[in-house]
């Protein structure tokens, strides 16, 4: 009888171990597998990012050098009136060199961009198509950022053109 009681006790103990310890592990195993899959995906992303870091460093250096070069083509951050005066002087000089006759030139309200300020300028002038071409070449030849926002050309008598244009320069914001 003792053997029967011991055998029943051992079977009961094994059943209790299975019910309380082994069966719950199946549920935990599913959760653990899901977490391992997520961790594996995250690990592969980090490895890919780390591999790209080696090639990103030189590219970032090149991009920084290009940005510094391009920022040399804008007016330095100072007072907007000083930048407008410099822009106006440059435009008038280009018009004089190309032979255009400036009727009026006036600054327009500034335009704010993220880290830069646009300096729009309106110019009304007269001249020939050859002089206009020369003016545009002078604008393009200088190592400063100038853009033509609007250009209106009307023919007057004897092959003279009336040229209205809105130009703008760029200044770094303080």
C-alpha angles and dihedrals in degrees: 000000000000089000092053092050092047091048091049089047092051092047090048091048091049091048091049092050090050094047097043103033114017103038094053089053090069090062091045090048091059091050091046091051091052091049091048091051091052091046090050092053090048091048092052090050091052092048091050091048091049092051091050091050090071093057094038094063096066092040090052090050091051091048091050091051091049091050091051090049092050092045087058086067095062132073113270119253107270133108115335091225090058091048091048090050091051091047092048092048091050093049093047090049091051090048091049093048092049094047099247117146109228112217097179139349125187138167119244127209114292122255118222120219126177099279099354140063122222116223108204119193130186119215128185115191145149132226146109129295089253091055091048090052090050090050092051091049090052090051091051096043097059120086093236128098110253123160133188109225098177133008125188120180123187126180118236127182124305098017094302118140129210106217123195116181140167112214128179139196129198129238127186111246117245 
